[in-house]
Amino acid sequence: MNFNTDRSFAVAMDEVDPLKGMRERFIIPKHNGHEQTYLLGNSLGLQPVTSREHIEKVLQQWASYGVEGFFSGKDPWMNYHDQLLSPLSRIVGAKTHEISVMNQLTVNLHLMLVSFYRPDGVRKKILCEQKAFPSDQYVLETYIRHLGMDPEEVIMEIGPRTGEDTIRLEDICAAIDQYHNEIALVFWGGINYYTGQLFDMQAITATAHQYGIRVGFDLAHAAGNVDLQLHDWDIDFACWCSYKYLNSGPGAVGGVFIHERYHADTTLPRLAGWWGYHKPTRFLMEKGFKAIESAEGWQLSTPSMLLYACHMAALEIVERAGWENILAKQEKLTAYLWFLLDELNRAQPEQVIQVLTPRQERGCQVSLFMLKNGRKIFDGLMGQGIIVDWREPNVIRLAPVPLYNTFADIHRFYEAIKNML
């Protein structure tokens, strides 16, 4: 598109935005009585207006039926999980029986390691990205120690080349080619939390599968953000949280994808619980675990219906907006942000912003390495009610989210930095 820096352009784009009514379905935090410019959906998405209503339905079901709420009333809780699967299947590109909505992200990652990390002789290494989100690092470190192994001997990290900020796909694939006899699992983030780099998950998976290596992804910053085709890409497993781009609340219930080829594999080890037991005979309370032959077979405990309610409120908005429409607006919003960032640099005697995020391999998030007065600019933005975040050293992260952010939001961010510079 032919963008320009006039505010009138942003206003005009918002007027013809097919999703402009979606913003009204969220509660926008206020600053000095005015709506904030909230650009931090990559950290915590905003609250849907209907979240309270959905929670109250669960509370009323509990009040009216007690434990029989699982089986009685208009929306029995036993059916709640199934209602979440159809919208999620479109968002992550999976068959509904390949998804389980359960626990939180880090818990699910531990559960997946039980099943999919199977060290065998010299084939014991886990290939992962350098400077992954700390929780992922701690998962790998502590799980490997739990097995009585040394993380220094097991974890193999791939990072950027000297002088570069992002990791090249060719370097990831080259490491798999070179060390395939030693690698038991490739575990990677779909999008790097710090740089916002989107990785080619299909290519990484295909390279690893040539050698019989299993592949799993942490999709915390990818689910609800970018186009995913987990089933078609032949990924073995993936886990995500629902509180960022999926707007399901702080500490929201997480999600898991497990490819259908593993559902009936009784040789695959797992940690089990009653909620993952074969549904038709679950209430016979018999000894000996028999898994549901779907991703639900990895569930452990009775889920929180209150968390399901928050998740449902958010997914209903995605369904109303249309996932393809969300992706289309995401591309326009972020391209507009890139245009304005280029204009900021062009207007200065020297470059003041280095964009860490690749121009093509990215989702909503853009990470800015501030070459001058970074902390001062961040504080100035926050003081004006423009909500972004700060990462050492000198990085401002922001993410225009298509469901509730506007072109005018992006323009306000641009004007604020321009004035401070």
C-alpha positions as CSV (number, residue, x, y, z in Angstrom):
1,M,0.0,0.0,0.0
2,N,1.0,3.6,-0.4
3,F,1.2,4.9,3.2
4,N,1.8,8.4,4.3
5,T,2.5,10.1,7.7
6,D,-0.6,12.2,7.9
7,R,-3.0,11.4,10.8
8,S,-5.9,11.7,8.3
9,F,-4.5,8.7,6.5
10,A,-4.7,6.6,9.7
11,V,-8.2,7.8,10.4
12,A,-9.3,6.9,6.9
13,M,-7.8,3.4,7.2
14,D,-9.8,2.9,10.4
15,E,-13.0,4.0,8.7
16,V,-12.8,1.3,6.0
17,D,-11.4,-1.4,8.4
18,P,-13.6,-4.5,8.1
19,L,-12.8,-5.3,11.8
20,K,-13.4,-1.8,13.2
21,G,-16.3,-3.0,15.3
22,M,-14.2,-5.6,17.1
23,R,-12.4,-3.0,19.3
24,E,-15.7,-2.3,21.0
25,R,-15.8,-5.9,22.2
26,F,-12.8,-5.2,24.5
27,I,-12.3,-3.1,27.6
28,I,-9.6,-0.5,26.8
29,P,-7.7,0.6,30.0
30,K,-7.9,4.4,30.6
31,H,-5.2,7.0,31.4
32,N,-6.4,10.3,32.9
33,G,-9.9,9.5,31.8
34,H,-8.9,8.7,28.2
35,E,-8.4,5.3,26.5
36,Q,-4.8,4.2,26.5
37,T,-3.0,3.3,23.4
38,Y,-2.4,-0.3,24.4
39,L,0.3,-1.9,22.3
40,L,1.2,-4.8,24.6
41,G,-1.0,-7.7,23.5
42,N,2.2,-9.7,23.1
43,S,2.4,-9.7,26.9
44,L,-1.2,-9.7,28.0
45,G,-4.2,-9.3,25.8
46,L,-7.1,-7.1,26.8
47,Q,-10.3,-8.3,28.5
48,P,-13.3,-9.1,26.3
49,V,-16.5,-7.3,27.4
50,T,-18.3,-10.6,27.6
51,S,-15.7,-12.3,29.9
52,R,-17.7,-11.3,33.0
53,E,-20.9,-12.7,31.5
54,H,-19.3,-16.0,30.7
55,I,-17.9,-16.3,34.1
56,E,-21.2,-15.5,35.7
57,K,-22.9,-18.3,33.7
58,V,-20.5,-20.8,35.2
59,L,-21.1,-19.4,38.7
60,Q,-24.9,-19.6,38.1
61,Q,-24.6,-23.1,36.9
62,W,-22.7,-24.0,40.1
63,A,-25.2,-22.2,42.2
64,S,-28.1,-23.9,40.6
65,Y,-26.9,-27.5,40.2
66,G,-23.8,-28.0,42.4
67,V,-21.8,-30.9,41.1
68,E,-24.6,-31.8,38.7
69,G,-23.5,-28.7,36.7
70,F,-21.2,-31.1,34.9
71,F,-24.2,-32.9,33.4
72,S,-27.3,-30.6,33.8
73,G,-28.5,-27.2,32.7
74,K,-28.2,-25.4,29.4
75,D,-24.4,-25.8,29.1
76,P,-23.2,-28.9,31.0
77,W,-19.6,-28.5,31.9
78,M,-18.7,-31.9,30.5
79,N,-19.3,-30.4,27.0
80,Y,-17.3,-27.2,27.6
81,H,-14.0,-28.4,26.3
82,D,-15.4,-29.5,22.9
83,Q,-16.8,-26.1,22.3
84,L,-13.3,-24.6,22.4
85,L,-11.8,-26.9,19.8
86,S,-13.4,-25.8,16.6
87,P,-12.2,-22.1,16.8
88,L,-8.8,-23.2,18.1
89,S,-8.4,-25.7,15.2
90,R,-8.7,-22.9,12.7
91,I,-6.2,-20.7,14.7
92,V,-3.5,-23.3,14.9
93,G,-4.2,-25.4,11.8
94,A,-5.0,-28.7,13.5
95,K,-7.7,-31.3,13.6
96,T,-10.0,-30.9,16.6
97,H,-9.0,-34.2,18.1
98,E,-5.3,-33.1,18.0
99,I,-6.0,-30.2,20.5
100,S,-6.3,-30.4,24.3
101,V,-7.1,-27.3,26.3
102,M,-5.5,-27.8,29.7
103,N,-3.1,-26.6,32.4
104,Q,-0.7,-23.7,31.6
105,L,2.2,-23.6,29.1
106,T,5.1,-24.6,31.3
107,V,3.2,-27.5,32.8
108,N,2.3,-28.7,29.4
109,L,5.9,-28.5,28.2
110,H,7.0,-30.8,31.0
111,L,4.3,-33.3,30.1
112,M,5.3,-33.2,26.4
113,L,9.0,-33.9,27.4
114,V,7.8,-37.0,29.2
115,S,6.3,-38.4,26.0
116,F,8.6,-37.0,23.3
117,Y,12.1,-36.7,24.7
118,R,13.4,-40.2,24.6
119,P,17.2,-40.2,24.9
120,D,18.8,-43.4,23.5
121,G,22.6,-43.9,23.8
122,V,24.5,-41.1,22.0
123,R,21.2,-39.7,20.7
124,K,20.3,-37.6,23.7
125,K,20.8,-33.9,22.7
126,I,18.0,-31.3,22.6
127,L,18.5,-28.7,19.9
128,C,17.0,-25.3,20.9
129,E,17.3,-21.6,20.3
130,Q,19.8,-19.5,22.2
131,K,18.1,-17.0,24.5
132,A,14.7,-18.7,24.4
133,F,12.2,-17.4,26.9
134,P,13.6,-18.2,30.4
135,S,10.7,-20.6,31.3
136,D,11.6,-22.8,28.4
137,Q,15.3,-22.8,29.5
138,Y,14.2,-23.8,33.0
139,V,12.0,-26.5,31.7
140,L,14.8,-28.1,29.8
141,E,17.4,-27.7,32.5
142,T,15.3,-29.1,35.3
143,Y,13.8,-32.0,33.3
144,I,17.2,-33.1,32.2
145,R,18.5,-33.0,35.8
146,H,15.4,-34.9,36.8
147,L,16.6,-37.7,34.5
148,G,20.0,-37.6,36.2
149,M,21.7,-36.1,33.2
150,D,23.9,-32.9,32.7
151,P,22.2,-30.1,30.9
152,E,25.6,-28.9,29.7
153,E,26.0,-32.2,27.8
154,V,22.4,-32.4,26.5
155,I,21.3,-28.9,25.5
156,M,22.6,-27.7,22.2
157,E,21.8,-24.0,21.4
158,I,21.9,-22.2,18.1
159,G,22.2,-18.5,18.1
160,P,22.7,-15.5,15.7
161,R,25.9,-15.2,13.8
162,T,28.4,-12.6,15.1
163,G,27.1,-9.1,14.4
164,E,23.5,-10.3,13.7
165,D,20.4,-10.2,15.8
166,T,18.3,-13.1,14.5
167,I,19.0,-16.8,13.8
168,R,19.3,-18.0,10.2
169,L,17.2,-20.9,9.2
170,E,20.1,-22.3,7.3
171,D,22.1,-22.5,10.5
172,I,19.4,-24.4,12.3
173,C,19.0,-26.9,9.5
174,A,22.8,-27.3,9.2
175,A,23.1,-28.1,12.9
176,I,20.4,-30.8,12.4
177,D,22.2,-32.2,9.4
178,Q,25.6,-32.2,11.2
179,Y,24.5,-33.6,14.6
180,H,21.5,-35.7,13.6
181,N,23.0,-38.9,15.2
182,E,23.2,-37.1,18.5
183,I,19.9,-35.2,18.6
184,A,16.8,-36.8,20.2
185,L,14.5,-33.7,20.1
186,V,14.3,-30.3,18.4
187,F,12.5,-27.9,20.7
188,W,12.0,-24.4,19.4
189,G,10.0,-21.2,19.9
190,G,7.7,-20.4,17.0
191,I,8.4,-16.7,17.6
192,N,11.3,-15.5,19.7
193,Y,9.9,-13.4,22.5
194,Y,12.8,-10.8,22.4
195,T,13.3,-10.2,18.8
196,G,9.9,-11.1,17.4
197,Q,11.5,-13.4,14.8
198,L,9.1,-15.9,13.3
199,F,10.8,-19.2,12.5
200,D,10.0,-21.5,9.5
201,M,8.5,-24.3,11.5
202,Q,7.7,-26.4,8.5
203,A,11.3,-26.3,7.2
204,I,12.7,-27.1,10.7
205,T,10.3,-30.0,11.1
206,A,11.0,-31.4,7.7
207,T,14.7,-31.3,8.2
208,A,14.5,-33.1,11.5
209,H,12.1,-35.7,10.3
210,Q,14.5,-36.8,7.6
211,Y,16.5,-38.3,10.5
212,G,13.7,-39.5,12.7
213,I,14.1,-36.7,15.1
214,R,10.9,-35.5,16.8
215,V,10.1,-31.8,16.8
216,G,8.1,-29.6,19.3
217,F,7.3,-25.9,19.4
218,D,6.5,-23.3,22.1
219,L,3.9,-21.2,20.4
220,A,3.4,-18.6,23.3
221,H,4.0,-15.7,20.9
222,A,2.6,-17.4,17.8
223,A,-0.8,-18.8,18.6
224,G,-3.4,-16.2,17.7
225,N,-0.8,-14.1,16.1
226,V,0.4,-15.7,12.8
227,D,-0.8,-18.4,10.4
228,L,-0.1,-21.8,11.7
229,Q,-0.7,-25.2,10.0
230,L,0.5,-27.6,12.7
231,H,-1.1,-30.7,11.2
232,D,0.0,-30.1,7.6
233,W,3.5,-29.2,8.8
234,D,3.7,-32.6,10.4
235,I,4.8,-31.2,13.7
236,D,4.9,-33.7,16.6
237,F,3.7,-31.5,19.4
238,A,3.3,-27.8,20.3
239,C,2.1,-25.9,23.4
240,W,0.8,-22.4,23.8
241,C,-0.6,-20.0,26.3
242,S,-3.9,-18.1,25.8
243,Y,-3.3,-14.9,27.6
244,K,-1.4,-13.0,24.9
245,Y,-3.0,-12.8,21.5
246,L,-5.8,-15.1,22.5
247,N,-7.0,-12.6,25.2
248,S,-8.2,-15.1,27.7
249,G,-7.0,-13.5,30.9
250,P,-3.9,-13.6,33.2
251,G,-3.0,-17.1,33.9
252,A,-5.4,-18.4,31.2
253,V,-5.7,-22.1,30.4
254,G,-3.1,-23.3,28.0
255,G,-3.3,-25.5,24.9
256,V,-1.6,-28.5,23.4
257,F,-1.3,-29.9,19.9
258,I,-0.3,-33.6,19.6
259,H,-0.3,-35.0,16.1
260,E,-2.9,-37.7,15.6
261,R,-0.3,-40.4,14.7
262,Y,0.5,-40.6,18.5
263,H,-3.0,-40.9,19.9
264,A,-3.3,-44.6,19.8
265,D,0.4,-45.3,20.5
266,T,0.4,-47.2,23.9
267,T,4.2,-47.5,23.9
268,L,4.5,-43.7,24.3
269,P,5.2,-42.9,27.9
270,R,3.1,-40.2,29.6
271,L,2.1,-38.9,33.0
272,A,-1.6,-39.5,33.4
273,G,-4.6,-38.5,35.4
274,W,-8.3,-39.4,35.7
275,W,-9.5,-36.6,33.3
276,G,-7.5,-38.2,30.4
277,Y,-9.0,-41.6,30.9
278,H,-11.2,-43.4,28.3
279,K,-14.5,-41.4,28.5
280,P,-17.0,-44.2,28.1
281,T,-15.6,-46.1,31.1
282,R,-14.1,-43.2,33.1
283,F,-16.8,-43.4,35.8
284,L,-16.2,-47.1,36.4
285,M,-13.1,-46.0,38.4
286,E,-11.1,-49.0,37.3
287,K,-7.5,-49.6,38.0
288,G,-5.1,-49.3,35.0
289,F,-4.9,-46.2,32.9
290,K,-6.6,-46.3,29.5
291,A,-6.1,-43.1,27.6
292,I,-8.6,-41.2,25.5
293,E,-7.4,-41.8,21.9
294,S,-6.9,-38.1,21.2
295,A,-4.9,-35.2,22.5
296,E,-7.3,-35.2,25.5
297,G,-5.6,-38.4,26.6
298,W,-2.8,-36.2,28.0
299,Q,-5.1,-34.3,30.3
300,L,-4.6,-34.8,34.0
301,S,-7.1,-33.0,36.3
302,T,-10.6,-31.6,36.1
303,P,-10.2,-28.3,34.3
304,S,-11.3,-24.9,35.7
305,M,-14.6,-24.0,34.1
306,L,-13.9,-20.4,35.1
307,L,-10.8,-20.4,32.9
308,Y,-12.7,-22.1,30.1
309,A,-15.3,-19.4,30.3
310,C,-12.7,-16.6,29.8
311,H,-11.3,-18.6,26.9
312,M,-14.7,-19.0,25.3
313,A,-15.4,-15.3,25.5
314,A,-12.2,-14.5,23.6
315,L,-12.6,-17.2,21.0
316,E,-16.1,-16.1,20.2
317,I,-14.7,-12.7,19.1
318,V,-12.1,-14.4,16.9
319,E,-15.0,-16.4,15.3
320,R,-17.0,-13.3,14.7
321,A,-14.1,-11.4,13.2
322,G,-12.9,-14.3,11.1
323,W,-9.4,-15.7,11.4
324,E,-8.4,-14.8,7.8
325,N,-9.6,-11.3,8.3
326,I,-7.5,-11.0,11.5
327,L,-4.4,-12.1,9.6
328,A,-5.1,-9.7,6.8
329,K,-5.4,-6.7,9.1
330,Q,-2.3,-7.8,11.1
331,E,-0.3,-7.6,7.9
332,K,-1.5,-4.1,7.1
333,L,-1.1,-2.7,10.7
334,T,2.4,-4.0,11.0
335,A,3.4,-2.8,7.5
336,Y,2.1,0.6,8.5
337,L,4.2,0.6,11.7
338,W,7.3,-0.3,9.7
339,F,6.7,2.5,7.3
340,L,6.4,5.0,10.1
341,L,9.6,3.7,11.8
342,D,11.5,4.1,8.5
343,E,10.2,7.7,8.4
344,L,11.4,8.4,12.0
345,N,14.9,7.2,11.1
346,R,14.9,9.1,7.8
347,A,14.0,12.4,9.6
348,Q,17.0,12.2,11.9
349,P,20.6,13.2,11.2
350,E,21.6,9.6,12.1
351,Q,19.8,6.4,12.8
352,V,18.0,6.4,16.1
353,I,16.1,3.1,16.0
354,Q,17.4,-0.3,15.0
355,V,14.6,-2.8,14.3
356,L,15.6,-6.2,15.6
357,T,12.5,-7.9,14.1
358,P,12.9,-9.3,10.6
359,R,10.8,-7.4,8.1
360,Q,9.3,-10.5,6.6
361,E,9.6,-13.3,9.2
362,R,7.4,-11.7,11.9
363,G,3.9,-11.4,13.4
364,C,2.5,-8.5,15.3
365,Q,5.4,-7.8,17.5
366,V,8.2,-5.4,16.6
367,S,11.2,-5.0,18.8
368,L,13.1,-1.7,18.6
369,F,16.7,-1.3,19.8
370,M,16.9,2.3,20.8
371,L,20.2,3.8,19.8
372,K,19.7,7.0,21.7
373,N,17.7,8.0,24.8
374,G,15.9,4.6,24.9
375,R,14.8,4.6,28.5
376,K,13.7,8.3,28.4
377,I,11.6,7.6,25.3
378,F,10.0,4.6,26.9
379,D,9.2,6.5,30.1
380,G,7.8,9.3,27.9
381,L,5.5,6.9,26.0
382,M,4.2,5.3,29.2
383,G,3.6,8.8,30.7
384,Q,1.3,9.6,27.7
385,G,-0.7,6.4,28.1
386,I,1.0,4.6,25.3
387,I,1.6,1.1,26.7
388,V,4.7,-0.7,25.4
389,D,7.4,-2.6,27.3
390,W,11.1,-2.4,28.1
391,R,13.7,-5.1,27.8
392,E,17.3,-4.7,28.6
393,P,19.4,-3.4,27.0
394,N,17.5,-0.5,25.3
395,V,14.7,-2.5,23.7
396,I,11.1,-1.3,23.4
397,R,8.7,-4.0,22.3
398,L,5.2,-3.4,21.0
399,A,2.6,-5.3,19.1
400,P,-0.3,-3.8,17.1
401,V,-3.1,-6.4,17.7
402,P,-5.7,-6.4,14.9
403,L,-8.7,-7.2,17.1
404,Y,-8.4,-4.0,19.1
405,N,-5.6,-1.8,17.9
406,T,-6.2,0.8,15.2
407,F,-4.1,2.7,12.6
408,A,-4.7,5.7,14.7
409,D,-3.0,3.9,17.6
410,I,0.1,3.3,15.5
411,H,0.1,6.9,14.4
412,R,-0.2,8.2,17.9
413,F,2.9,6.1,18.9
414,Y,4.8,7.5,15.9
415,E,3.9,11.1,16.7
416,A,4.9,10.6,20.4
417,I,8.3,9.3,19.5
418,K,8.8,11.9,16.7
419,N,8.1,14.7,19.2
420,M,10.5,13.3,21.8
421,L,13.2,12.9,19.2
